Amino acid sequence: MPHPNDTRRITKTSLFSWIFYRNVKLQVLALLVTVAIALMRVLPLDLQKRIINEAIGMKDLDKLFLYVGLFIAFRTAASGLKYVMNLMQIYIGERTLVTIRTRLYEHLLSLPIQFYRRTSPGNVIAYLVTEFIPVATFIGQSVTMPAVNLFTFFGVAGYLFYLNPELAALSISVYVVQLFVLPQIQKHFRRANRVRMQHTQELSGLVGEAVSGVHEVHSNASIPLESRKFGVALNNLYKATIRMNAYKFGIKAVNNLFQNMGPFVLFLVGGYLAIKGRFDLGSLVAYLAAYDMIYDPWKELMEFWQVYQDSSVRYRQIMRSFDHAPEFEQCVQGREPYVLDNDLEIRDLTYVVGGNIKLLDRVNVSVRGGEHVALVGFSGSGKSTLALCVAQLYRYSGGNVLLGGHEVSALSKQDITYNLGMVAQHPFIFDGTVRDNLLYSCEALGLQGGSCADGGDPSLDKLIETIQQVGLFLDVLSFGLRSRLDPEEDRELVGAVINARAAFQAEHADGLTVDVAGDIEFFDRTEYSRYLTVAENIAFGAPLKQEFDPEHLHANPVFVEFMDAHGLRPYLVSLGSNLARRTVDALGPEPTADMFGQSPVPESEYETYRTLAIRLDSDEPLSANEEGMLVKLGLRFVPGLHKLAGMSSEFMRMVVDCRDDFGALIRERDPDAFSFFDQSEYIHNRSIQDNILFGRVRADSAGAEERVSQRMYQLLIMEGVLEPVVEMGLLFQVGSMGDRLSGGQRQKIALARTFLKNPAVIILDEATAALDNKSQTRVQNIITSKLKGKSTVIAVIHRLDVLRFYDKVVVLKAGRVVEQGGYEELMEKKGALHELVQGRK
């Protein structure tokens, strides 16, 4: 989408240049509508005079009906046209705002990394989303609003002069005085609005910083400190907003004052003229209506002026905040992106930051195509900085980085993405599915005309191969096994799951699955399951209707009747009371989010149960609602997971004994309410894994999840449905910034998406730091066996035991290369690398 002025970047574009950008025809059409609106407003004025003088005064019914009909027609047409004009204003403003936001967003993403290190995400979001709203309003109204109101104002003013020039001149003089008074107040309003925006920016930055650093806030219990900082910023914004609105409403007060003074002058002078016979009654009525009407366009013009002042201040402030030039060209111009050889030459590379601090000082490294080079050194030695300069994430201050003979700083971002991939120590995972994140690099490359190694999007087989290589396969399989099937839509898969269950149960009965038998608690109708909730144990099934789910079961009339009939209520209230007290005692007044992992009380309900626990200690009688909350807590208790309390064997036996009665009651009252556990039937609303195992994995068995996943892998292969389940796992939603994934899983995804892209040069910045030893070894084997001689690899290394797999080791200290060469060669020299290795032992 072209910029309205292609020779200037978005932040240099004036607000007024957007008014007619791609909107000329629409604005002209809207202008014609405004002319029609003005005519429809002015023409009825003279009809009022005619109704009084010619129809009522002459007692002419035909003229009365005619003039009244015309009056209604003109007013109706004006209202309809005003509706059309408003829609056109919204359409023009919002369409243009889409372009502005899109172009500004592209500009923001192209800004240097350092810009975002000093700019809060909260500020960027606030500016891009909320602060632009008045700008769209102004752009939409910029032509039609002043036009329709100026046409109307001067049309009505002309009619006033037609009726009585002297009285009209006196009446209009009120508005002339306003033109001198209002600009003075508006000048103060603009200044106050700028201050308000600055404080809004500070508050947004503070919130964004606290949210981004919430782990640090929790680990330091610094909520009071952050709250105090927030309170100061909020108070500043509060004062600035009050001050701005004082001027804003001052403008309205001046307008209202002069509006109220107008009728006084009109009645005094107009009444005098009417008494003296110089003004007939019809003319006086028409003049009163016209004078009353002239204020509306004037008021709307003043309001539009306020919108302009507000939007211009916001627009300038936003553009000034983001008025930075990108460090590198984004797209190639006049040629195809380079496909470069993967040899790398670093000559006298220097990187200087503020205060003339040299993070890199004349670094020289030569890398042949397909060679693997390890960067090592103590913290602060410049390893990551060197990697980031090679990856064009930093613009180096001096020297050269030549990729395939081309200067990296002179290449476009498009050239870089065609030839290079990078995995960071803390990779960013985007909200969406695992598959979305795996294909992120390939999709981005495809949008720029390139393709991954195999051409196009990688196939499912290629995805599976890659996630197996990085050790992500069992994680993805686990995600798929946690998925739930629709028995109607997934009949074939449901049948395969039932078959896999039968095969697994047969192996277990024959003693062939000893390796995982101790990892699973099987569903047994005659035994209490420690890995099901109390509610699931009572039903020995899974609810299919909302009114029977764990959040509503305690209040369900059918269940309440059953619970009381079988004497379960006292036990559930006692269990809930015990859980509430113990949870509150264990977690304290301000628990952190990670403390709720094995808590029966979710974080969102903690304060409610904390208050209830205090009530329990007071020995005051509980209300029906409070008792219901305790029953609800008792029903969600899972003994195998929630270690804060135990259950009596007597209650567990009661639960098992009443299962048949509950099943019979539900089948009679609501047959579709539950999917009961039956070895021959698929359990609706339960995961694939639960269905195959007909049980739950024990949380107290170390390594159980991995062993069970391996066994599931074998069973799914036997049934020929491994790929559909893996595909379901690839559709697992990772959450905002991948917060539903572990650190190791995030790094595996980052590695896999770079391997799928298969670029000529790969930069690994401590890319396996979050992986366990087994996964690290697996990834290193892939790098060594699959990439050596093909892709050039520059790796910042934290585990020195893998250095022997690299062709060259570069040792940095204080931003300088102190030695480089083969691992064995450097170790024999007993220099810096030897010292580093020995120091790590």
KETOR-14715 format. One record per residue (C-alpha): x, y, z; residue in three letters. Coordinates in steps of 0.25 Angstrom, whole numbers, plus 5000, padded with zeros to 4 digits. Example, Ala and Ser with C-alpha at 12.3 -4.5 7.8 and 13.67 -1.06 7.14 Angstrom:
# KETOR-14715
504949825031ALA 505549965029SER 
***
This chain:
# KETOR-14715
500050005000MET 500750134996PRO 500950245005HIS 500350385002PRO 501750435000ASN 502650324997ASP 503950414998THR 503650435013ARG 503450335024ARG 502150325031ILE 502550405043THR 502950525034LYS 501550525028THR 500550635032SER 499250615038LEU 498550685026PHE 499250605016SER 498350485020TRP 497050565018ILE 496950535003PHE 497850415002TYR 497050314994ARG 495850394998ASN 495650504987VAL 494450444981LYS 493750414994LEU 494050555000GLN 493450624988VAL 492250534989LEU 492150565003ALA 492250715000LEU 491150704991LEU 490350635002VAL 490650755011THR 490150855001VAL 488850785001ALA 488750775016ILE 489050925017ALA 487850955007LEU 486950855014MET 487250935027ARG 487051075022VAL 485851065013LEU 484851025024PRO 485151165031LEU 484351245022ASP 483251145022LEU 483051185037GLN 482851325033LYS 481851285022ARG 481051195031ILE 480851305041ILE 480551415031ASN 479951355019GLU 479251225024ALA 478851255038ILE 478751405037GLY 477951385024MET 477151265029LYS 477651185017ASP 477551035020LEU 478150995006ASP 479351075009LYS 479451025023LEU 479550885018PHE 480450915007LEU 481450995016TYR 481450895027VAL 481650775017GLY 482850845011LEU 483350875025PHE 483250735029ILE 483850685016ALA 485050775017PHE 485350735031ARG 485250585028THR 486150605016ALA 487150675025ALA 487150565035SER 487350455025GLY 488450535018LEU 489150555032LYS 489050405034TYR 489750385021VAL 490850485024MET 491150425037ASN 491350285031LEU 492250345020MET 493050415031GLN 493250295039ILE 493650215027TYR 494650315022ILE 495250335036GLY 495350185039GLU 495850145025ARG 496950245026THR 497250205040LEU 497450065036VAL 498550115026THR 499250205036ILE 499250095047ARG 499749995036THR 500850085031ARG 501250125045LEU 501249985050TYR 502249945039GLU 503050065042HIS 503150025057LEU 503549885054LEU 504649935046SER 505250025057LEU 506549985063PRO 506649885075ILE 507149995084GLN 505850075082PHE 505049965089TYR 506049955100ARG 505750095104ARG 504250095100THR 503150035108SER 502249935100PRO 501050005108GLY 501450135101ASN 501450075087VAL 500150005089ILE 499450125095ALA 499950215084TYR 499650115073LEU 498250075078VAL 497550175087THR 498150315084GLU 497850305069PHE 496350305071ILE 496150455070PRO 497050455058VAL 496050365051ALA 494950455055THR 495650585050PHE 496050525036ILE 494550475034GLY 493950605038GLN 495050695032SER 494350735020VAL 492850715022THR 492750765037MET 493250905034PRO 492550905020ALA 491150875025VAL 491250965037ASN 491851085029LEU 490851065018PHE 489751065029THR 490251175037PHE 490451275026PHE 489151225020GLY 488351255032VAL 489151385035ALA 488751425021GLY 487351405024TYR 487451485036LEU 487951605029PHE 486851585019TYR 485851595030LEU 486451715037ASN 487851755034PRO 488051845047GLU 487551735056LEU 488351625049ALA 489651705050ALA 489451725065LEU 489151575067SER 490351525058ILE 491251625066SER 491151525078VAL 491951415070TYR 492951515065VAL 493351545080VAL 493451395082GLN 494551385071LEU 495451475080PHE 495151405093VAL 495151255090LEU 496551245084PRO 497151295097GLN 496551185104ILE 496851085093GLN 498351115094LYS 498351075109HIS 497450955105PHE 498550905095ARG 499650925105ARG 498850845116ALA 498550735106ASN 500050715102ARG 500350705117VAL 499250605119ARG 499750515108MET 501150515114GLN 500550465127HIS 499750365119THR 501050315113GLN 501750305126GLU 500650225132LEU 500550135120SER 502050115121GLY 501950085136LEU 500849975134VAL 501549915122GLY 502849905130GLU 502149845142ALA 501349745134VAL 502649705126SER 503449685139GLY 502349625147VAL 503249505151HIS 504249605158GLU 503049675165VAL 502549545170HIS 503949495174SER 504249625182ASN 502749635187ALA 502849775182SER 501449805179ILE 501349915190PRO 502549985183LEU 501949975169GLU 500650015174SER 501250145180ARG 501950175167LYS 500650145160PHE 499950235170GLY 500850355167VAL 500750345152ALA 499250325153LEU 499150445162ASN 499950535151ASN 499050485140LEU 497850515149TYR 498250655151LYS 498650675136ALA 497250625132THR 496550715142ILE 497350835137ARG 497050795122MET 495550775124ASN 495550905132ALA 495950985119TYR 495050895110LYS 493850925118PHE 494251065119GLY 494151075104ILE 492751015105LYS 492351115117ALA 492751235108VAL 491951175096ASN 490751155105ASN 490851295111LEU 490851365098PHE 489751275093GLN 488851315105ASN 489151465103MET 488651455089GLY 487151435092PRO 487251555102PHE 487651645091VAL 486651585081LEU 485451605090PHE 485851745094LEU 486151805080VAL 485251715073GLY 484051735082GLY 484351885081TYR 484251875066LEU 482951795066ALA 482351885076ILE 482652005067LYS 482051925055GLY 483351915048ARG 483351755049PHE 482151675046ASP 481851555055LEU 482251445044GLY 483551515042SER 483851515057LEU 483451365058VAL 484351335046ALA 485451415052TYR 485351345066LEU 485451215059ALA 486651255050ALA 487351315061TYR 487151195070ASP 487651105058MET 488951185055ILE 489551145068TYR 489550995065ASP 490551005053PRO 491351105061TRP 491351005073LYS 491750885064GLU 492850975057LEU 493450995071MET 493350855075GLU 494050815062PHE 495150915065TRP 495350845078GLN 495450715071VAL 496450775061TYR 497250825073GLN 497250695081ASP 497550615069SER 498650705064SER 499350695077VAL 499150545078ARG 499650525064TYR 500950615066ARG 501250545079GLN 501150405073ILE 501950435061MET 502950505069ARG 503150395078SER 503350295067PHE 504150385058ASP 505350305057HIS 506050245044ALA 506150095042PRO 507650055043GLU 507549965030PHE 506749965017GLU 505549865019GLN 505349825004CYS 506249814992VAL 505949914981GLN 506149884966GLY 506749754968ARG 506449614973GLU 506949584988PRO 508349524988TYR 508549374990VAL 509949384996LEU 511049284998ASP 511149255013ASN 512649295015ASP 512749395026LEU 513849495028GLU 513949585040ILE 515049695039ARG 515349795050ASP 513949795055LEU 513649905066THR 512349925073TYR 512250055082VAL 511050095091VAL 510850215099GLY 511950275107GLY 512950225096ASN 512850085102ILE 513449975093LYS 512649855094LEU 513449795082LEU 514849845079ASP 515549815065ARG 515049665064VAL 515549585053ASN 514949445050VAL 514949375036SER 513949265034VAL 513849175022ARG 512549135016GLY 511949015024GLY 512949035035GLU 512449025050HIS 513049135059VAL 512849135074ALA 512849275082LEU 513249255096VAL 513749355107GLY 513349395121PHE 512049475123SER 512149615117GLY 513249575107SER 512449615095GLY 512049475090LYS 510549505088SER 510849645083THR 511749595072LEU 510649495068ALA 509649605068LEU 510549685059CYS 510649575049VAL 509149555049ALA 508949705046GLN 508149725059LEU 509249825063TYR 509849925054ARG 511349915056TYR 512150045058SER 513350015050GLY 514049905042GLY 513349805033ASN 512549675033VAL 512449615019LEU 511449505016LEU 511749445003GLY 512649565000GLY 511549665003HIS 511549765014GLU 510449725024VAL 510149865028SER 509849895014ALA 508949775011LEU 507449795013SER 506649715023LYS 506049635011GLN 507449595007ASP 507749555022ILE 506549465023THR 506849395010TYR 508149355015ASN 508249345030LEU 507449295042GLY 507549315057MET 507249245070VAL 507249335082ALA 507549295097GLN 506149335100HIS 505349325087PRO 504049385086PHE 502849305084ILE 501549365077PHE 500149345082ASP 499549235073GLY 499849085071THR 501049005071VAL 500948995056ARG 500849145054ASP 502149165062ASN 502849055055LEU 502549115041LEU 502749255045TYR 504149275038SER 503649195026CYS 502349275025GLU 503149405026ALA 504149365015LEU 502949325006GLY 502249465007LEU 503549525002GLN 503649434990GLY 504549324996GLY 504349185001SER 504949085011CYS 505848985006ALA 504848885001ASP 504048994994GLY 502749044999GLY 502249005013ASP 502848885019PRO 501948755019SER 501448685031LEU 502548585029ASP 503648695029LYS 502948755042LEU 502948625049ILE 504448595045GLU 504848725050THR 504148725063ILE 504748585065GLN 506148635062GLN 506048745073VAL 505348655083GLY 504048725082LEU 503248605077PHE 502748545090LEU 502348685095ASP 501448705082VAL 500948565084LEU 500648595098SER 499848715094PHE 499048635084GLY 498748525094LEU 498148635103ARG 497248675092SER 495748625092ARG 495048565080LEU 493648585075ASP 493048445074PRO 492148495062GLU 493248565054GLU 494448475058ASP 493748335057ARG 494948275051GLU 495948325061LEU 494948295072VAL 494948145067GLY 496448145067ALA 496548195081VAL 495548085086ILE 496447985079ASN 497748045085ALA 497048035099ARG 496647885097ALA 498147855092ALA 498747925104PHE 497747865114GLN 498047725108ALA 499547755109GLU 499347795124HIS 498547675127ALA 499647585121ASP 500747655129GLY 501347715116LEU 501347865120THR 502147855133VAL 502947975129ASP 501748065130VAL 500747985139ALA 501248065151GLY 501148195144ASP 499648185142ILE 498448175152GLU 497348105144PHE 495848135145PHE 495248025154ASP 493848035157ARG 494047965170THR 495248055175GLU 495348205178TYR 496248275168SER 497248365174ARG 497448445161TYR 496048475159LEU 495248585166THR 494248545177VAL 493148585167ALA 493648495156GLU 493848385166ASN 492348395170ILE 491848395156ALA 492948305151PHE 492848385138GLY 493048515131ALA 491948625130PRO 491448665117LEU 490548775121LYS 490948905127GLN 490048895139GLU 490748765143PHE 492148815142ASP 493048845154PRO 492748985155GLU 491248965155HIS 490948825161LEU 490948875175HIS 489648955172ALA 489048855163ASN 487648815168PRO 487748675164VAL 489148655170PHE 488748735183VAL 487548635185GLU 488548515183PHE 489548575192MET 488648595203ASP 487948455201ALA 489248385202HIS 489848465214GLY 490948525206LEU 490748675210ARG 491448665224PRO 492648595218TYR 492748695206LEU 492548815215VAL 493648765225SER 494548735214LEU 494348875208GLY 494648935221SER 495848865223ASN 496348895209LEU 496049045211ALA 496749055224ARG 498048975220ARG 498149055206THR 498049185213VAL 499049145224ASP 500049095213ALA 499949205203LEU 499849325212GLY 499249465210PRO 499949495196GLU 500249365189PRO 500949375175THR 500349305163ALA 501349185163ASP 500849145177MET 499549105172PHE 500048985164GLY 499648875174GLN 498548955181SER 497048915180PRO 496749065181VAL 496949135167PRO 497649275168GLU 496349345163SER 495549295175GLU 496649305186TYR 496149435193GLU 494749375193THR 495249245200TYR 496149325209ARG 495049415214THR 494249285216LEU 495349215224ALA 495349335234ILE 493849315235ARG 494049175239LEU 495049205250ASP 493949295256SER 493049185258ASP 491849265253GLU 490749185245PRO 491049185230LEU 490049235220SER 489449135209ALA 490349205199ASN 491649185208GLU 491349045210GLU 491149025195GLY 492549085193MET 493148985202LEU 492348865195VAL 492848915182LYS 494348915187LEU 494148775193GLY 493648725180LEU 494848775172ARG 495848715182PHE 496848615175VAL 497648535186PRO 498748495176GLY 499048645173LEU 498548725184HIS 499448685196LYS 498948785206LEU 497848695212ALA 497548555212GLY 496248475211MET 495648375221SER 495548225216SER 494048235221GLU 493648345211PHE 494448285200MET 493648155202ARG 492348235203MET 492648295189VAL 492948165182VAL 491648105188ASP 490748215183CYS 491248205169ARG 490148115164ASP 489048195170ASP 489648325164PHE 489748255150GLY 488248205151ALA 487748345156LEU 488448415144ILE 487948315134ARG 486548335139GLU 486548485140ARG 487548535129ASP 488148425121PRO 489048515113ASP 489648585125ALA 490848485127PHE 491848395119SER 492048285129PHE 493348205129PHE 493148075122ASP 494348005116GLN 493547975103SER 493048115101GLU 493748245097TYR 493748345109ILE 493248475104HIS 493848605109ASN 495148535113ARG 496548535106SER 497048435096ILE 498048385106GLN 497048365117ASP 496248285107ASN 497348195103ILE 497848175117LEU 496548165123PHE 497248235135GLY 498148345139ARG 499648365139VAL 500148365153ARG 500848495157ALA 501648435168ASP 502348345158SER 503648405152ALA 503748405137GLY 502348345136ALA 501848445126GLU 503048415116GLU 502948265118ARG 501448275115VAL 501548365103SER 502548265098GLN 501548145100ARG 500448235093MET 501348255082TYR 501448105079GLN 499948085081LEU 499648195071LEU 500648145061ILE 499948005062MET 498548065060GLU 499148155048GLY 498648285054VAL 499948345059LEU 499948455049GLU 498548505052PRO 498848515067VAL 500148585064VAL 499448685055GLU 498448715067MET 499648735076GLY 500248835066LEU 498948915067LEU 499148925082PHE 499049075086GLN 500349125093VAL 499749245100GLY 500249385100SER 501749385098MET 501649235099GLY 501349245114ASP 500749105113ARG 502049045109LEU 503349015117SER 504649085114GLY 505148965108GLY 503948945099GLN 504049095094ARG 505549065091GLN 505248945083LYS 504149015075ILE 505149125072ALA 506149025067LEU 505148945059ALA 504649065052ARG 506049105048THR 506448965044PHE 505148965035LEU 505649095028LYS 506949025026ASN 507749155023PRO 509149165018ALA 509649235031VAL 509149195045ILE 509349285058ILE 509149205071LEU 509249305083ASP 509249205094GLU 508149135087ALA 508149005096THR 508249075110ALA 506849035114ALA 506948885110LEU 507348765118ASP 508648695115ASN 507948585107LYS 507248685098SER 508548775097GLN 509248655092THR 508148615082ARG 508148755076VAL 509748765076GLN 509748635068ASN 508748695058ILE 509648815056ILE 510848735054THR 510348625046SER 509248695037LYS 509848835036LEU 511348825035LYS 511948855022GLY 510548915017LYS 510149025027SER 511149115033THR 510849115048VAL 511249225058ILE 510949185072ALA 511049255085VAL 511349135094ILE 511049115109HIS 511348965110ARG 512848955108LEU 512848805106ASP 512248815092VAL 513348905087LEU 514048785081ARG 512948775071PHE 513348915065TYR 514348935054ASP 514849065061LYS 514749125075VAL 514849275076VAL 515149325091VAL 514749465094LEU 515049555106LYS 514649695108ALA 514149705094GLY 515449655088ARG 515849525081VAL 516949465090VAL 517149335083GLU 516449255072GLN 516749115066GLY 516348975067GLY 515848915080TYR 517048825082GLU 518048925077GLU 517549035087LEU 517548935099MET 518948895096GLU 519449035096LYS 518849045110LYS 518449185108GLY 517049255110ALA 516249145106LEU 516949045115HIS 516749145126GLU 515249155123LEU 515049005122VAL 515848985135GLN 515049095142GLY 513749025139ARG 514148895145LYS 
***
